Amino acid sequence: VKVIVNLKGRENEFRNIAIELIKRFQNDIGE
């Protein structure tokens, strides 16, 4: 999750995509 913190505000679109990928990743390893 720290990767998101390092992203700049102007990269909101990329950050949103990254968040979705991280959520899917957490779901895969969470269960």
HTML snippet that shows the backbone in 3Dmol.js (N, CA, C, O; Angstrom):
<script src="https://3Dmol.org/build/3Dmol-min.js"></script>
<div id="view" style="width:600px;height:400px;position:relative"></div>
<script>
const pdb = `
ATOM      1  N   VAL A   1       0.830  -1.204   0.000  1.00  0.00           N
ATOM      2  CA  VAL A   1       0.000   0.000   0.000  1.00  0.00           C
ATOM      3  C   VAL A   1       0.862   1.251   0.000  1.00  0.00           C
ATOM      4  O   VAL A   1       0.403   2.311  -0.425  1.00  0.00           O
ATOM      5  N   LYS A   2       2.080   1.154   0.459  1.00  0.00           N
ATOM      6  CA  LYS A   2       2.947   2.333   0.529  1.00  0.00           C
ATOM      7  C   LYS A   2       3.249   2.884  -0.859  1.00  0.00           C
ATOM      8  O   LYS A   2       3.598   4.056  -1.000  1.00  0.00           O
ATOM      9  N   VAL A   3       3.116   2.046  -1.886  1.00  0.00           N
ATOM     10  CA  VAL A   3       3.376   2.497  -3.259  1.00  0.00           C
ATOM     11  C   VAL A   3       2.415   3.617  -3.617  1.00  0.00           C
ATOM     12  O   VAL A   3       2.793   4.579  -4.285  1.00  0.00           O
ATOM     13  N   ILE A   4       1.160   3.489  -3.168  1.00  0.00           N
ATOM     14  CA  ILE A   4       0.146   4.502  -3.470  1.00  0.00           C
ATOM     15  C   ILE A   4       0.534   5.839  -2.846  1.00  0.00           C
ATOM     16  O   ILE A   4       0.348   6.895  -3.451  1.00  0.00           O
ATOM     17  N   VAL A   5       1.073   5.783  -1.635  1.00  0.00           N
ATOM     18  CA  VAL A   5       1.444   7.004  -0.927  1.00  0.00           C
ATOM     19  C   VAL A   5       2.524   7.761  -1.692  1.00  0.00           C
ATOM     20  O   VAL A   5       2.566   8.991  -1.670  1.00  0.00           O
ATOM     21  N   ASN A   6       3.385   7.026  -2.359  1.00  0.00           N
ATOM     22  CA  ASN A   6       4.490   7.652  -3.082  1.00  0.00           C
ATOM     23  C   ASN A   6       4.042   8.270  -4.401  1.00  0.00           C
ATOM     24  O   ASN A   6       4.769   9.069  -4.991  1.00  0.00           O
ATOM     25  N   LEU A   7       2.846   7.903  -4.866  1.00  0.00           N
ATOM     26  CA  LEU A   7       2.364   8.452  -6.133  1.00  0.00           C
ATOM     27  C   LEU A   7       1.990   9.911  -5.978  1.00  0.00           C
ATOM     28  O   LEU A   7       1.554  10.335  -4.908  1.00  0.00           O
ATOM     29  N   LYS A   8       2.159  10.681  -7.045  1.00  0.00           N
ATOM     30  CA  LYS A   8       1.837  12.114  -6.998  1.00  0.00           C
ATOM     31  C   LYS A   8       0.359  12.341  -7.276  1.00  0.00           C
ATOM     32  O   LYS A   8      -0.281  11.498  -7.904  1.00  0.00           O
ATOM     33  N   GLY A   9      -0.193  13.451  -6.826  1.00  0.00           N
ATOM     34  CA  GLY A   9      -1.616  13.752  -6.993  1.00  0.00           C
ATOM     35  C   GLY A   9      -2.033  13.790  -8.446  1.00  0.00           C
ATOM     36  O   GLY A   9      -3.166  13.436  -8.771  1.00  0.00           O
ATOM     37  N   ARG A  10      -1.131  14.215  -9.336  1.00  0.00           N
ATOM     38  CA  ARG A  10      -1.488  14.321 -10.757  1.00  0.00           C
ATOM     39  C   ARG A  10      -1.626  12.945 -11.392  1.00  0.00           C
ATOM     40  O   ARG A  10      -2.091  12.831 -12.526  1.00  0.00           O
ATOM     41  N   GLU A  11      -1.231  11.907 -10.677  1.00  0.00           N
ATOM     42  CA  GLU A  11      -1.340  10.547 -11.224  1.00  0.00           C
ATOM     43  C   GLU A  11      -2.569   9.847 -10.664  1.00  0.00           C
ATOM     44  O   GLU A  11      -2.558   8.636 -10.441  1.00  0.00           O
ATOM     45  N   ASN A  12      -3.641  10.628 -10.435  1.00  0.00           N
ATOM     46  CA  ASN A  12      -4.852  10.067  -9.828  1.00  0.00           C
ATOM     47  C   ASN A  12      -5.389   8.897 -10.625  1.00  0.00           C
ATOM     48  O   ASN A  12      -5.814   7.894 -10.052  1.00  0.00           O
ATOM     49  N   GLU A  13      -5.372   9.019 -11.951  1.00  0.00           N
ATOM     50  CA  GLU A  13      -5.930   7.942 -12.774  1.00  0.00           C
ATOM     51  C   GLU A  13      -5.148   6.653 -12.558  1.00  0.00           C
ATOM     52  O   GLU A  13      -5.734   5.586 -12.370  1.00  0.00           O
ATOM     53  N   PHE A  14      -3.820   6.757 -12.585  1.00  0.00           N
ATOM     54  CA  PHE A  14      -2.978   5.576 -12.367  1.00  0.00           C
ATOM     55  C   PHE A  14      -3.161   5.050 -10.951  1.00  0.00           C
ATOM     56  O   PHE A  14      -3.183   3.841 -10.721  1.00  0.00           O
ATOM     57  N   ARG A  15      -3.292   5.975 -10.005  1.00  0.00           N
ATOM     58  CA  ARG A  15      -3.450   5.566  -8.608  1.00  0.00           C
ATOM     59  C   ARG A  15      -4.737   4.777  -8.423  1.00  0.00           C
ATOM     60  O   ARG A  15      -4.761   3.781  -7.699  1.00  0.00           O
ATOM     61  N   ASN A  16      -5.808   5.219  -9.077  1.00  0.00           N
ATOM     62  CA  ASN A  16      -7.079   4.491  -8.977  1.00  0.00           C
ATOM     63  C   ASN A  16      -6.924   3.075  -9.507  1.00  0.00           C
ATOM     64  O   ASN A  16      -7.446   2.123  -8.927  1.00  0.00           O
ATOM     65  N   ILE A  17      -6.199   2.944 -10.620  1.00  0.00           N
ATOM     66  CA  ILE A  17      -5.967   1.613 -11.191  1.00  0.00           C
ATOM     67  C   ILE A  17      -5.123   0.780 -10.227  1.00  0.00           C
ATOM     68  O   ILE A  17      -5.391  -0.403 -10.022  1.00  0.00           O
ATOM     69  N   ALA A  18      -4.121   1.395  -9.648  1.00  0.00           N
ATOM     70  CA  ALA A  18      -3.251   0.683  -8.710  1.00  0.00           C
ATOM     71  C   ALA A  18      -4.048   0.208  -7.502  1.00  0.00           C
ATOM     72  O   ALA A  18      -3.842  -0.903  -7.012  1.00  0.00           O
ATOM     73  N   ILE A  19      -4.961   1.054  -7.023  1.00  0.00           N
ATOM     74  CA  ILE A  19      -5.786   0.684  -5.871  1.00  0.00           C
ATOM     75  C   ILE A  19      -6.627  -0.538  -6.199  1.00  0.00           C
ATOM     76  O   ILE A  19      -6.746  -1.454  -5.385  1.00  0.00           O
ATOM     77  N   GLU A  20      -7.212  -0.552  -7.393  1.00  0.00           N
ATOM     78  CA  GLU A  20      -8.041  -1.697  -7.799  1.00  0.00           C
ATOM     79  C   GLU A  20      -7.199  -2.968  -7.845  1.00  0.00           C
ATOM     80  O   GLU A  20      -7.633  -4.027  -7.392  1.00  0.00           O
ATOM     81  N   LEU A  21      -5.988  -2.853  -8.398  1.00  0.00           N
ATOM     82  CA  LEU A  21      -5.111  -4.022  -8.495  1.00  0.00           C
ATOM     83  C   LEU A  21      -4.729  -4.520  -7.105  1.00  0.00           C
ATOM     84  O   LEU A  21      -4.689  -5.725  -6.859  1.00  0.00           O
ATOM     85  N   ILE A  22      -4.448  -3.587  -6.201  1.00  0.00           N
ATOM     86  CA  ILE A  22      -4.068  -3.965  -4.838  1.00  0.00           C
ATOM     87  C   ILE A  22      -5.230  -4.638  -4.129  1.00  0.00           C
ATOM     88  O   ILE A  22      -5.040  -5.606  -3.393  1.00  0.00           O
ATOM     89  N   LYS A  23      -6.444  -4.121  -4.351  1.00  0.00           N
ATOM     90  CA  LYS A  23      -7.628  -4.727  -3.725  1.00  0.00           C
ATOM     91  C   LYS A  23      -7.798  -6.162  -4.204  1.00  0.00           C
ATOM     92  O   LYS A  23      -8.070  -7.060  -3.408  1.00  0.00           O
ATOM     93  N   ARG A  24      -7.636  -6.374  -5.510  1.00  0.00           N
ATOM     94  CA  ARG A  24      -7.766  -7.733  -6.047  1.00  0.00           C
ATOM     95  C   ARG A  24      -6.676  -8.630  -5.474  1.00  0.00           C
ATOM     96  O   ARG A  24      -6.929  -9.787  -5.136  1.00  0.00           O
ATOM     97  N   PHE A  25      -5.467  -8.093  -5.368  1.00  0.00           N
ATOM     98  CA  PHE A  25      -4.349  -8.869  -4.841  1.00  0.00           C
ATOM     99  C   PHE A  25      -4.608  -9.262  -3.394  1.00  0.00           C
ATOM    100  O   PHE A  25      -4.364 -10.404  -3.003  1.00  0.00           O
ATOM    101  N   GLN A  26      -5.104  -8.316  -2.596  1.00  0.00           N
ATOM    102  CA  GLN A  26      -5.388  -8.593  -1.192  1.00  0.00           C
ATOM    103  C   GLN A  26      -6.496  -9.624  -1.072  1.00  0.00           C
ATOM    104  O   GLN A  26      -6.464 -10.465  -0.173  1.00  0.00           O
ATOM    105  N   ASN A  27      -7.482  -9.571  -1.970  1.00  0.00           N
ATOM    106  CA  ASN A  27      -8.573 -10.544  -1.934  1.00  0.00           C
ATOM    107  C   ASN A  27      -8.048 -11.939  -2.254  1.00  0.00           C
ATOM    108  O   ASN A  27      -8.484 -12.926  -1.661  1.00  0.00           O
ATOM    109  N   ASP A  28      -7.112 -12.015  -3.194  1.00  0.00           N
ATOM    110  CA  ASP A  28      -6.568 -13.315  -3.596  1.00  0.00           C
ATOM    111  C   ASP A  28      -5.770 -13.952  -2.459  1.00  0.00           C
ATOM    112  O   ASP A  28      -5.893 -15.153  -2.216  1.00  0.00           O
ATOM    113  N   ILE A  29      -4.961 -13.166  -1.767  1.00  0.00           N
ATOM    114  CA  ILE A  29      -4.129 -13.716  -0.697  1.00  0.00           C
ATOM    115  C   ILE A  29      -4.844 -13.662   0.652  1.00  0.00           C
ATOM    116  O   ILE A  29      -4.427 -14.321   1.605  1.00  0.00           O
ATOM    117  N   GLY A  30      -5.921 -12.878   0.732  1.00  0.00           N
ATOM    118  CA  GLY A  30      -6.650 -12.728   1.997  1.00  0.00           C
ATOM    119  C   GLY A  30      -7.497 -13.943   2.303  1.00  0.00           C
ATOM    120  O   GLY A  30      -7.735 -14.262   3.468  1.00  0.00           O
ATOM    121  N   GLU A  31      -7.957 -14.627   1.259  1.00  0.00           N
ATOM    122  CA  GLU A  31      -8.829 -15.778   1.478  1.00  0.00           C
ATOM    123  C   GLU A  31      -8.098 -17.056   1.100  1.00  0.00           C
ATOM    124  O   GLU A  31      -8.660 -18.145   1.211  1.00  0.00           O
TER     125      GLU A  31
END
`;
const viewer = $3Dmol.createViewer("view");
viewer.addModel(pdb, "pdb");
viewer.setStyle({}, {cartoon: {color: "spectrum"}});
viewer.zoomTo();
viewer.render();
</script>
